[in-house]
Amino acid sequence: MEATSVAYQWQYDKADLKYCPRCGAPFTLEDVDIPGQPQLVCHACKFVFYLDPKLVVMAIVTFGPRVLLLKRAKEPGKGKWALLAGFVERGEDPFAALKREAQEETGLEIKIEKVFKVNSFPDAGMVQLIFEATALNRQIVTNAESYEGRFFSWEELPWAEMAFEATRQTLHEFIMEKRNGAGLILESSGGRG
């Protein structure tokens, strides 16, 4: 049997959830503690389901004077470039999640240097925790989530082909921080590797 690629949706609203995951009884939307902020309530088993935002870990992964981008094989942004990223599973440490994502999506081992920034997208129910990391090896082996992975020099970044505006903005901020701190190494136009 052939595997097919399906574009699954992970975004949803409280009103989309109809039944309690504990007992299967119908949910009602009610103000529990704060007026005007209804929660999903199951009266059968006395369960309140709080819809938490999804936590995404991302990384600006460098190898010398180059930065890793992945050409996405799935929507959103299929065929465009993005930073290494993935969802944190419930109960998973964000640092461990990022290392897992790096291994799964690229085959790379990484050293996490620091948290670079946090992006919040309330309408999408998502928080991005963006790290600065260093690749410990350069051999990229992508999985089904990416067509290709490549280390770009800062001068050759494919700005017009970025999958997300947040990726462009994050990379711009990273470049400015490194330039201001004299930590960004720019290659000569002849340096490829």
N, C-alpha and C positions, 0 to 999 in steps of 0.2 A: 504494500500500500504506500502510495506517495504522500509525503508530507506537504500540506498546503499552507501558504502564508495567510494568516487572518489578521486583520487590523482590529485588535481588541481595544475596547474603551475602558479607561480606568477612572475617568472623571464622572462624578454623579452628584446629585443633590439629595438632601434628606428626604424629599418627597418621592424620590425614586425607590427608596427602600420601604418595602411593604410589610415584611414579616420578620419577626424576631429570630436571630440566629441561634438562640438557646432553645426555644420551645416551639417555634413555628407559628405562634399566634400573631394576629395582625398588630402592627404598630399604630399608635396615634401620635400626632404632633402636638405637644403641649408645652406651655411654659412651666418649667420645673422649679428653677431657682431664680432666674432673671427674667422679668417681664420683657416680652418682645424678642426673646431668643429661644424659640421652641426647640425641644429635643424629642428624639424618638423614644417613646415610652411603650413598654409591654406591660399591661396590667395583669396578664396571666402569670408571669414569673417575676414580676416586680423589677424588671431590668430596664435601665436607661442606657441607650446607645448613643455615645457622643461621637460625632463625626469629626475625627481629627484630620489635620492636613497631612498630605504625604510628604515625607522627608526624602529629598534627593541629594545624593552626594555627587559632587563634580570635582574635577581636578584640572588644573593647568599643569600638565606633566611636561617637564623639560628634560632634554638629554643634551648636555652642553649648551650651545647657543641656539637650540631648536625646540620647538613646541609641538606636542602631539595633537593631531586632529583626526577624527574618524569620519568617514563618508557614510552617512546613515543609509541602511538598507530597508528601513521601516518608516512609516509615517509616525509622527509629524516630521517634516523636513527630509523626506526620502531623497537620496541623491545629493544632499548638501552636507557640508562639513560642520562638525560640532566637537565640543570637548568631551572627554571621557566622563560618563555619568551613569547613574543607576539609582534605583529605589532602595531605601534601607528597609529591611524586613523588620516586623515587630519583634522586639527583643534583641536586635542586632546592634552592636556597637558601630557608630558611623565610621570610625577609622578602619575597623575590620571590613565593613561594607565596601569602602572605597578600594581597599586592597583586593577584595574578592572580585569587584567589578573590573579592576585592571587586569587581573588574571583571566577572568572569563572572556572579556571583550577583546583583549590584545595579547594575552600571554605574557605580559610584562610584569615584572616585580617592581614595585615602587617604594620609595622612601617618602613618607609624608613629612613635609617641612613645617607647614603651619596652616592655620585657617586663614584664607585670603579675604573672604567676604561672605555675607549672607544676603540672599535675595528672597523676597517674599512676594508671592502671587496669590493674594486672598481670593480673587475671583476663580482661580483654577484650583484652589485648595492645595497649594504646593509651597514648600519652603526649600530653597536650594542652599546647601552648605558647601561652599566652594573652597577647595584646598589648593595649596601650592605643593607640588610633589616632584620628585626626581626619579626618572627611570633608571633602574640599576642595570638594565641591558637594553639593547636597541632592536632586537629581533621581534617584529610585530607579527602576530598570528591572530587574525580577526575571526569572530564567530558569525553567526547568521544575522546579527544585529547591524553589522557594518560591511559595506562592499570593500573598504580599503582603510588602512591606517597609515599615517605618514607623519614624520617629523619635518616640519617646515621651518625654514629660517624666518626670522621676524619680518624681513623685507618681502618674502614671497607668500605671506599669509593670503588665502583666497577670500578677501573681505566680502566680495560680491556674491560669494557662494556659501555663506554661512547659513546654517539652518535656522538660527534663532537670533533675534536682536539682542537678547541677554548674553549670548556668546560674544557677539561683537563688542558690546559694552564692557563685559568683563575683561576681554583681552586688551581693549583700549586702556582701561584702568590699570591693568597689570603692567603694560608697557610704560605708562606714565609714572607709576610708582617706581619701577626699576630704573627708568631714566633719571628720575629725580634723585634716587639714591645711588646712582652710578653703578647699578648692579646688572644692567641689561647689556649683554654682549651682542653686538651686531656684526654679522659676517660681511666680508667683502663680497662683491657681486660674483666673484669667481668661485666662491666656496660652496660646493655641494657635497653631500655625503651621507 
